[in-house]
Every structure is written in C-alpha cells, then in structure tokens.
Amino acid sequence: MSAVTCPSCGSERSWRDGTRRTRNGDVQRYICRECGYRFSETSWNSYDQPERVQRLHREPLNTHPRLLSNRQICVTQPTGAKNLVEVESRIEKRAAGATKTDEETIKGIIAQFAYWLEKEGYYEDSGYLRLIRTLAKRGANLLDPEDVKSKIAKQPWRNGTKNLAVYAYDAVTKMLGIEWMPPRYVQEETLPWIPEEKELDILIGVCRSRRMAAFLQTLKETFADPGEALKLRWMDVNASNNTITINHPVKGHSPRQLQVSSKLIAMLNALPKTSERVFPATYRSMGICFLNLKRRAAQNLQNPRLQSITFTTFRHWGATMTYHYTRNILLVQKLLGHKNIKNTLKYTQLIQFKDDEFDVGTATTVEEAKDLLKVGFNYITEKNGVMLFRRPKRFGSLGATARD
C-alpha cells in the first residue's frame, strides 16, 4: 500500500481517521501526524467530475464584521487527496463561543502538539505528550484551562507528576495562544527506594528479549537516565577500552564517559545493528515491556518487591552504592552527570552493610598504612598499637575511579 501524502505539509506520516460518505460510496479519511491536517482521498471514476478550488467567505459570530475568515475547503491534489478541515478552524469555533470539543478536535490538537514539541526543540522523552494524552483520555477539555486544572487536581498523582502535567499543558497554551493561570504544586521530598543488587540481577536474568536485558544492564552499569540510555548510538560504544559515552544527556545533566564491563560490551555487540541507535525503541514501548517483565518475575518468584523497581531505580541504586563504597560525593555527582550537587545529596542515605561485605587490613607502621590507603582501605581505629583498616569487597573499579 502506497503512502498517503499530506496536502498541507507533504508528509507521508498519516493516520486513518474514519470514513466519509459520498454519493459514490465511502471515502477514507486521514489525519497528518506531522501537522495535524485532516483530509480524505478523492474517488475518481467515470461519474465523478473534477473538483475545482473553492473558497468560503464567512463572517463568524461575535467578531468584527470586517474581520474576514477564508478557508480552502475543496482542493484536488495530484496525489488524489483533498482538504476536509483544519484544526485551526475548530479552535476558531471555540473562540467564537463553543464550550465543548469533540474527539476529532482533541486528536487534532494532540497531533499538532507532537509536531510543535519537535519544532520547538523540546526533550523527546520529556513526557509532555504522554501526559496530555492521559488528560485527554480522562475527559479534560484541552481548550478550557479551568477544566484542565480541575482534571489535574483530581488525579491520584504525586505533586511532582502534577507539576509535570502543569508544565505540559503550559506548552499547549503557548501553542494555541491561550492565557491561563497555572496552579502551583509543592513537590514532596522523598528518599529513593533502594533494592538489593540480586533483585536487579534477577530482572536482567529473566529477560526474554536480548535488547531489554542489554538495556537494563546498561542502566545498572552506567547509572544513566533511561532517556539517555535510549539515545545511545553505536558510535558512543567503544569496545576497545570498554567505555560508553553519554553524548545526549537529558536536561540538567552533563555529557560524560563511563567505564563498563566486558559483559555489557558483549551483550551490546550481540544486538542487531539495524539502526544508528543501540536501542531503536520508544520509551513507551520499553516501559510496557518492562512492566510485563516485572509482573511475570514477581509472580514466578513470589517477590512483590520486584514490582517496585523502575528504570530509574537502577540509577538510584548505583548512586547510593557508589557513595557508600567510596564516601566521595563528587564522584557520585560526576557519574550521574548532575550539574547541581544538591540533586546528588539525596543519595547519601545510610545502608547497613554486613560484616562479611568488607575486607579487613592491619598495619603497624606508617609505610604499611600508606600501602593500604593506596588500594582503597579506610582507617577505622587503632588497638594495641595496630591500625585497623577496611574496604568494601566490591570496591573494584569504583575505588580506582575515586583515586583517579
């Protein structure tokens, strides 16, 4: 089936949008995913007459009588498509006194918003489009700010999510030229939940998809934001020295290069290189796959804690463990890519370690103490002239990075 070209912007990315009845039968309707333009195919047969360009001159109610509104309503295009209606005309009806919107208008606004976000350079995985779609599905009138504020307030979300919804709709009002007074929500300060490492490894081990397993292992070893991991390109992976470079950080983060294991490099190299990106998938599709993975693992292993793990949990775990292994908050800030150290301080919560998770060393001279300090041991106390040192058994590369 050949692609249908939008008569407005020329894009071939169009959705089917119902059918239109004509005297010669039903005609397929489309909506452009790029610009939100709605159009339909032209049925050509021996009974049809060529359609001419027509313009409709009308004077909308409640407007100045000399304010003209011209709309092109019927155009025969070379590709066999014609214009039915524009999203902007529906917005004009709202300005003329309409108080309700139909489903097609909402779909058009969302499609136009997706194009507008891309055009204005918004972060691709900011979640704005996803939140606006959710509000629309829950009955919010996107052309009525007060109704949107009411819907946001009634959602069973945390204040942080409600704030994101406010930011998302604020972008919609900028696109539509609507004035509104955004509500204020004070975000609650909560400490991140930290699972055990074996629980993260369980989720990676039960993955049926090599791509998902590699993605989770990448999150575990790089502490990257999920959006940063999805933007990884093959040119960012250096197999010769086992490094991954975050060249496309999310807002508020800095680019960085991270050391990873040979295991992760092997997992990445086993993936098909059919795209410039290592993980050519959307955040939504990966999230749905991960949700099903957690449910299956929690049920099979009878461990409900697995359901609480999210993509960002890998980042929280890595940051917290790094701090408690090194006590170097600047190292944690560097690994996470935070520009503001205040965002890093939340990972300094205490974790209780078992005694067998530490290597213990002793020294009776200054030279012996220096040797222990060089390999990552920390001084604890002195008894009977013997200095006691210890370090976590998993110190490994973290200790080397801290010393560098």
C-alpha positions in Angstrom: 0.0 0.0 0.0 1.5 3.3 -1.1 1.9 6.1 1.5 -0.7 8.9 1.5 0.9 12.3 1.3 -0.5 15.2 3.4 -1.6 18.0 1.1 -0.6 20.6 3.7 3.0 19.7 4.6 3.8 16.9 2.2 4.5 14.4 5.0 3.7 10.7 4.3 3.1 10.0 8.0 -0.7 9.9 8.2 -3.2 8.0 10.3 -6.5 6.7 9.1 -9.3 8.7 10.7 -12.6 7.1 9.8 -14.6 7.3 6.5 -16.7 9.9 4.8 -19.9 9.1 2.9 -20.2 10.3 -0.6 -22.7 9.7 -3.4 -20.3 7.2 -4.9 -19.5 5.3 -1.6 -17.4 5.7 1.4 -14.1 7.6 1.2 -11.2 7.0 3.6 -10.2 10.0 5.8 -6.7 10.7 7.2 -5.0 12.9 9.8 -1.4 14.0 9.3 0.8 13.0 12.2 3.2 15.9 11.5 1.0 19.0 11.2 -2.5 17.8 12.4 -4.1 18.4 8.9 -7.2 16.3 8.3 -8.0 15.2 4.7 -9.5 12.4 2.6 -9.0 10.5 -0.6 -10.7 11.6 -3.8 -12.7 8.9 -5.5 -12.2 9.2 -9.3 -14.3 7.3 -11.7 -16.4 7.9 -14.7 -19.2 9.5 -12.7 -17.0 12.0 -10.8 -16.4 15.5 -12.1 -13.1 17.2 -11.5 -13.3 19.4 -8.4 -12.3 23.0 -8.5 -10.7 25.2 -5.9 -13.3 27.0 -3.9 -13.0 29.5 -1.1 -15.7 30.0 1.6 -16.2 33.6 2.7 -18.0 33.9 6.0 -18.3 36.3 9.0 -18.0 34.5 12.3 -20.3 35.5 15.2 -19.1 37.8 17.9 -16.4 39.2 15.7 -15.8 42.5 13.9 -17.9 42.4 10.7 -14.8 43.3 8.6 -12.7 40.5 10.1 -12.7 38.0 7.2 -12.1 34.3 7.5 -11.2 32.5 4.4 -10.8 28.7 4.3 -9.9 26.5 1.4 -12.5 23.7 1.6 -12.1 21.6 -1.6 -8.9 21.1 -3.5 -8.0 18.4 -5.9 -4.4 17.3 -5.3 -2.1 15.5 -7.6 -1.8 12.7 -5.1 -5.6 12.2 -5.0 -6.3 13.8 -1.7 -8.3 16.8 -0.7 -8.6 19.1 2.4 -11.6 18.5 4.6 -11.0 20.7 7.6 -8.1 22.3 9.5 -7.6 22.0 13.3 -7.3 25.8 13.4 -10.9 26.2 12.2 -12.1 24.2 15.2 -10.1 26.4 17.5 -11.7 29.5 16.0 -15.1 28.0 16.8 -14.0 27.7 20.4 -13.1 31.4 20.4 -16.5 32.2 18.9 -18.3 30.8 21.9 -18.1 27.0 21.7 -17.6 25.3 25.0 -17.2 21.6 24.1 -14.8 19.8 21.9 -15.3 16.6 20.0 -13.0 13.6 19.9 -11.6 14.5 16.5 -10.7 18.0 17.6 -8.8 16.7 20.6 -6.9 14.2 18.4 -6.0 17.0 16.0 -4.7 19.2 18.9 -2.6 16.3 20.2 -1.1 15.6 16.8 -0.4 19.3 16.3 1.2 19.4 19.8 3.5 16.5 18.9 4.7 18.4 15.8 5.0 21.6 17.8 7.2 20.0 20.5 9.6 18.7 17.9 9.7 22.0 16.1 10.4 23.9 19.4 13.2 21.6 20.4 11.6 20.1 23.5 13.2 17.0 25.0 11.9 14.0 23.1 11.1 11.9 26.2 10.0 14.7 28.5 6.6 13.0 29.0 4.7 16.1 28.0 2.9 14.4 25.1 2.1 11.4 27.2 0.6 13.4 30.0 -1.5 15.5 27.6 -2.8 12.3 26.0 -3.7 10.9 29.5 -5.6 14.1 30.5 -7.5 14.0 27.2 -8.4 10.3 27.8 -9.7 11.2 31.2 -12.1 13.9 29.8 -10.1 17.1 30.0 -11.1 19.8 27.6 -7.8 21.0 26.2 -9.3 24.3 25.1 -10.6 25.1 28.6 -7.8 25.8 31.1 -10.1 25.7 34.1 -11.3 22.3 33.1 -7.7 21.0 32.7 -6.8 22.5 36.1 -9.7 20.6 37.7 -8.8 17.3 36.0 -5.1 17.6 37.1 -6.2 18.3 40.7 -8.4 15.2 40.8 -5.7 12.8 39.5 -4.3 10.3 42.1 -0.8 11.5 41.3 2.0 12.8 43.4 2.6 16.6 43.3 5.7 16.0 41.2 3.7 14.4 38.5 1.0 17.1 38.7 3.7 19.7 38.3 4.9 17.9 35.1 1.2 17.9 33.9 1.1 21.7 34.5 4.3 22.2 32.5 2.9 20.1 29.7 -0.3 22.0 29.4 1.5 25.3 29.7 3.3 24.2 26.5 -0.1 23.5 24.9 -1.4 27.0 25.8 1.7 28.6 24.2 1.0 26.6 21.0 -2.7 27.6 21.0 -2.2 31.2 22.2 -4.4 30.6 25.3 -3.9 32.6 28.5 -4.1 30.8 31.8 -3.0 30.9 35.5 -1.1 27.7 36.1 -1.6 26.1 39.6 1.2 25.5 42.0 2.1 22.1 43.5 4.9 21.7 46.1 6.8 18.6 45.3 7.3 16.2 48.2 10.8 15.3 49.2 11.2 11.5 49.3 14.2 9.3 49.6 14.6 6.8 46.7 13.9 3.2 47.4 17.0 1.0 47.0 16.6 -2.7 46.2 19.2 -5.4 46.7 21.6 -6.0 43.8 20.5 -9.5 43.4 16.9 -8.3 42.7 18.2 -6.1 39.8 20.2 -9.1 38.5 17.1 -11.3 38.7 15.2 -8.9 36.4 18.1 -8.9 33.9 18.4 -12.6 34.0 14.7 -13.4 33.3 14.5 -11.2 30.3 13.3 -13.0 27.2 14.5 -10.1 25.0 18.2 -9.6 24.4 17.5 -5.9 23.8 15.7 -5.5 27.2 18.4 -7.4 29.0 21.2 -5.2 27.5 19.2 -2.1 28.2 18.8 -3.0 31.9 22.5 -3.9 32.2 23.4 -0.6 30.6 21.3 1.2 33.2 22.9 -0.7 36.0 26.5 -0.1 35.0 26.3 3.5 33.7 23.7 4.9 36.2 22.3 6.7 33.1 18.9 8.2 32.9 16.6 6.0 30.8 16.2 8.7 28.2 20.0 9.0 27.9 20.3 5.2 27.5 17.7 5.2 24.7 19.6 7.8 22.8 22.9 5.8 22.8 24.4 5.4 19.4 26.8 2.7 18.3 29.5 5.3 17.8 29.1 6.1 21.6 30.2 2.5 22.5 33.9 1.9 22.5 34.6 -1.9 22.7 38.4 -1.4 22.6 38.6 0.2 26.1 35.1 -0.8 27.4 33.7 2.7 27.7 30.3 4.3 26.9 29.9 8.0 26.3 26.7 9.8 27.1 26.7 12.4 24.4 23.0 13.3 24.6 22.3 14.0 28.3 18.8 14.9 29.5 18.1 18.4 30.7 20.1 19.3 33.8 22.8 16.6 33.1 26.3 16.8 31.7 27.9 14.7 29.0 30.2 12.0 30.5 32.3 8.9 29.7 31.8 5.8 31.8 33.8 2.6 32.2 31.7 -0.6 31.8 32.3 -4.3 32.0 33.3 -6.6 29.2 30.0 -8.5 29.9 27.9 -5.4 28.9 30.0 -4.8 25.8 29.4 -8.4 24.7 25.6 -8.0 25.3 25.5 -4.9 23.2 27.6 -6.4 20.4 25.1 -9.3 20.3 22.3 -6.9 19.3 21.4 -6.4 15.6 22.9 -3.2 14.2 19.9 -2.2 12.1 19.8 1.4 13.3 22.2 4.2 14.3 20.8 3.9 17.8 21.7 1.0 20.0 18.1 0.7 21.3 15.8 1.8 18.4 12.6 1.9 20.5 10.4 4.4 22.2 10.3 5.0 26.0 6.6 3.9 26.0 7.3 0.5 24.3 10.2 -0.3 26.5 8.2 0.7 29.6 5.3 -1.6 28.6 7.7 -4.5 28.0 9.4 -3.9 31.4 6.1 -3.7 33.2 5.1 -7.2 31.9 8.6 -8.5 32.8 8.2 -7.3 36.4 4.8 -8.8 36.8 5.9 -12.2 35.4 9.1 -12.3 37.6 7.3 -11.2 40.8 4.6 -13.8 40.3 7.0 -16.7 39.4 9.5 -15.8 42.2 6.9 -14.7 44.8 8.8 -11.5 45.4 6.4 -8.5 45.2 9.4 -6.1 45.7 10.3 -6.6 42.1 7.2 -4.7 41.1 8.5 -1.6 42.7 11.7 -1.5 40.5 11.6 1.1 37.8 14.1 2.2 35.1 15.3 5.0 37.4 15.7 2.5 40.3 18.9 1.3 38.7 20.3 4.8 38.7 19.3 5.3 42.4 20.9 2.0 43.4 24.1 2.8 41.6 24.4 6.3 43.1 23.7 5.1 46.6 26.1 2.2 46.5 28.9 4.2 44.9 28.7 6.8 47.7 28.7 4.2 50.5 31.6 2.4 48.9 33.7 5.5 48.3 32.2 8.2 50.5 33.1 10.6 47.6 30.0 12.7 46.8 31.9 14.5 44.0 32.5 11.1 42.3 28.8 10.3 42.5 27.9 13.7 41.0 30.3 13.0 38.2 28.9 9.6 37.4 25.3 10.8 37.5 26.1 13.8 35.4 24.4 16.2 37.8 25.2 19.9 37.3 23.9 20.8 40.8 25.3 18.8 43.7 22.0 19.4 45.6 20.5 16.8 43.4 23.2 14.3 44.4 22.9 14.7 48.1 19.7 12.7 48.3 21.8 9.5 47.6 23.7 9.8 50.9 21.2 7.9 52.9 22.6 5.1 55.1 22.7 1.5 54.1 23.5 -1.2 56.6 26.3 -3.5 55.4 27.0 -7.0 56.6 30.4 -7.7 58.2 31.3 -10.2 55.5 31.0 -7.5 52.8 34.3 -5.9 53.9 37.9 -6.8 53.5 40.0 -6.0 56.7 43.6 -5.0 56.8 46.1 -4.1 59.6 49.2 -2.0 59.8 51.8 -1.5 62.4 53.9 1.1 60.6 53.3 4.2 58.6 54.5 2.6 55.4 52.1 -0.3 55.8 49.3 2.1 56.4 50.1 4.1 53.3 50.1 0.9 51.2 46.6 0.0 52.5 45.3 3.5 51.8 46.6 3.3 48.2 44.5 0.3 47.4 41.3 1.8 48.8 41.3 0.8 52.5 39.9 3.2 55.0 41.3 3.7 58.5 38.9 2.7 61.3 40.7 2.6 64.6 43.8 1.6 66.5 44.1 -1.2 69.1 47.3 -2.2 71.0 49.5 -0.3 68.5 47.8 -2.0 65.5 45.9 0.2 63.0 42.8 -1.4 61.6 41.6 -0.7 58.0 38.7 -2.0 55.9 37.2 -1.6 52.4 34.1 -3.0 50.7 34.7 -6.2 48.8 33.0 -4.7 45.7 35.3 -1.7 45.7 36.9 -2.7 42.4 36.7 -0.1 39.6 34.9 2.4 41.8 38.0 2.6 44.0 40.2 3.1 41.0 37.9 5.9 39.7 37.8 7.6 43.1 41.6 7.6 43.3 41.9 9.0 39.8 
